[in-house]
Structure formats: structure tokens, C-alpha cells
């Protein structure tokens, strides 16, 4: 082997490790295994998310309703006018929040969620009671490896 080539080999090895190691870690991280992760919870059951998962908070719709009905006048006509104004002021963003909140409840129901927190992976596996999403996903992946 030429002497000039051998001088560069250690540098190439270092570069190879610098590229391969992060790629391997990314490939084998729990987030990579799960194609679709849905977390169902509420304000009383906080979870530690890992990023990229869909978070459904079952009590989001009542929270929005409470915002809309806070400090309403006792007169029904005035209260109606205040709520209409709040809905109008909230605009498209508020409407999206409301729709998303109710869609989340519907989706949780259709997934058959029976308790919270729940971590659903690929609409097939569910882990109940684990507040750390990465650990729940890792448990699902461990099960998948054991039960191919």
C-alpha cells in the first residue's frame, strides 16, 4: 500500500464513524421503528412526548368551551352575543382547534381506548399507563421482535 494512502486511512475511519454512528442511532431509535404513534391523555395524566407523535387530549374540547363561556353575563341574549363575538374573534384558528379537539375524541373512541394515558403504535398496538412515550414505543418494538 502506498505510504500516502495509509496516512489518510485514519482520517477516513474517523469520518466513517462520524457519519455511521449517528445514522445507526437514528435507525434504531424507538421513534424510527413506529410509523404512526398516537398518544391519548388528558390534563390529569401528563406524558413525556418524543416528538412527531399525534397528541390527543381528551379534555381539550371542554377547555375550549370553558374559554368561550368564561365570565358570561347572566342575561341569555347578552351571553349569546358575547359567545358569538368570541367565536368570530377566534376565527379560523379557533374553529380548527374545536374541530381537532372533537376529532381527537372520535379517533380515540374508534381506536378502542379504554384508559389513559395510552400510546397507540401503528393503530395496532397499545400501551396503557406509560407516561413516557419513548418507553412505550420501545416496549412495542420489543414485543414485535419477540413475536415476529
C-alpha positions as CSV (number, residue, x, y, z in Angstrom):
1,X,0.0,0.0,0.0
2,X,1.5,3.4,-0.9
3,X,2.6,5.5,2.1
4,X,0.5,8.5,1.1
5,X,-2.7,6.4,1.1
6,X,-2.0,5.0,4.6
7,X,-1.7,8.5,6.0
8,X,-5.4,9.2,5.1
9,X,-6.9,5.9,6.3
10,X,-7.2,7.0,9.9
11,X,-9.0,10.2,8.8
12,X,-11.4,8.2,6.7
13,X,-12.2,5.9,9.6
14,X,-12.9,8.8,11.8
15,X,-15.1,10.3,9.1
16,X,-16.9,7.0,8.6
17,X,-17.6,6.7,12.3
18,X,-18.8,10.3,12.5
19,X,-21.3,9.5,9.7
20,X,-22.2,5.9,10.5
21,X,-22.7,6.2,14.3
22,X,-25.5,8.9,14.2
23,X,-27.1,7.2,11.3
24,X,-27.2,3.9,13.2
25,X,-28.6,5.6,16.3
26,X,-31.3,7.2,14.3
27,X,-32.2,3.9,12.6
28,X,-32.5,2.1,15.9
29,X,-34.2,4.7,17.9
30,X,-37.8,4.0,19.1
31,X,-39.2,6.9,17.1
32,X,-37.9,5.3,13.9
33,X,-39.5,1.9,14.4
34,X,-43.0,3.2,14.8
35,X,-44.5,4.6,11.7
36,X,-47.6,6.0,13.4
37,X,-47.8,7.0,17.1
38,X,-50.9,8.4,18.7
39,X,-50.9,9.4,22.4
40,X,-54.2,9.8,24.2
41,X,-54.3,11.5,27.5
42,X,-55.8,14.5,29.4
43,X,-54.6,17.3,31.7
44,X,-54.5,14.9,34.7
45,X,-52.2,12.4,33.0
46,X,-49.2,14.3,31.6
47,X,-46.9,12.5,29.2
48,X,-43.4,12.9,28.1
49,X,-43.5,13.1,24.3
50,X,-40.7,12.2,21.9
51,X,-41.7,14.4,19.0
52,X,-43.5,13.5,15.9
53,X,-46.4,11.7,17.5
54,X,-50.0,12.8,17.4
55,X,-51.2,14.0,20.8
56,X,-55.0,13.7,21.6
57,X,-56.0,15.5,24.8
58,X,-59.5,14.2,25.6
59,X,-60.3,17.2,27.8
60,X,-59.3,19.8,25.1
61,X,-62.9,20.4,23.9
62,X,-64.3,21.2,27.4
63,X,-61.3,23.5,27.9
64,X,-62.2,25.4,24.8
65,X,-65.8,25.5,25.8
66,X,-64.8,26.9,29.2
67,X,-62.8,29.6,27.5
68,X,-65.8,30.6,25.4
69,X,-68.2,30.6,28.3
70,X,-65.9,32.3,30.9
71,X,-67.4,35.4,32.6
72,X,-70.7,35.4,30.6
73,X,-73.4,37.9,31.6
74,X,-76.5,36.4,33.2
75,X,-78.8,37.7,30.5
76,X,-79.2,34.9,27.9
77,X,-79.3,37.3,24.9
78,X,-76.2,39.1,26.1
79,X,-74.4,35.8,26.8
80,X,-75.2,34.6,23.3
81,X,-73.9,37.8,21.7
82,X,-70.6,37.5,23.7
83,X,-70.1,33.9,22.7
84,X,-70.8,34.7,19.0
85,X,-68.3,37.6,19.3
86,X,-65.7,35.3,20.8
87,X,-66.3,32.7,18.1
88,X,-65.9,35.3,15.5
89,X,-62.8,36.8,17.0
90,X,-61.2,33.4,17.3
91,X,-61.6,33.0,13.6
92,X,-60.3,30.0,11.6
93,X,-57.7,29.1,14.3
94,X,-60.4,28.6,16.9
95,X,-62.5,26.6,14.5
96,X,-59.5,24.4,13.8
97,X,-58.9,23.9,17.5
98,X,-62.5,22.9,18.1
99,X,-62.6,20.6,15.1
100,X,-59.3,19.0,16.1
101,X,-60.4,18.5,19.7
102,X,-63.6,16.7,18.8
103,X,-61.9,14.7,16.0
104,X,-59.4,13.5,18.6
105,X,-62.2,12.3,20.9
106,X,-63.7,10.4,17.9
107,X,-60.4,8.9,16.9
108,X,-59.6,7.8,20.5
109,X,-63.1,6.1,20.6
110,X,-62.6,4.5,17.3
111,X,-59.2,3.1,18.4
112,X,-60.9,1.5,21.3
113,X,-59.0,3.4,24.0
114,X,-60.2,2.3,27.5
115,X,-57.9,4.2,29.8
116,X,-55.3,6.9,29.7
117,X,-52.5,7.6,29.1
118,X,-52.5,5.4,26.1
119,X,-49.8,5.1,23.4
120,X,-51.0,3.6,20.2
121,X,-48.5,2.4,17.6
122,X,-49.4,1.8,14.0
123,X,-53.1,1.6,15.0
124,X,-52.4,-2.0,16.1
125,X,-50.5,-1.9,19.5
126,X,-51.4,0.0,22.6
127,X,-49.6,0.5,25.8
128,X,-51.7,1.8,28.7
129,X,-50.4,3.7,31.8
130,X,-46.9,4.5,30.5
131,X,-46.4,8.3,30.6
132,X,-43.1,8.2,28.7
133,X,-43.9,7.8,25.0
134,X,-40.4,6.6,24.0
135,X,-40.5,3.8,26.6
136,X,-44.0,2.8,25.4
137,X,-42.8,2.6,21.8
138,X,-39.7,0.7,22.9
139,X,-42.0,-1.9,24.6
140,X,-44.0,-2.3,21.5
141,X,-40.8,-2.8,19.4
142,X,-39.5,-5.3,21.9
143,X,-42.8,-7.2,21.6
144,X,-42.6,-7.0,17.8
145,X,-39.1,-8.5,17.8
146,X,-40.2,-11.3,20.2
147,X,-43.4,-12.0,18.2
148,X,-42.5,-11.7,14.5
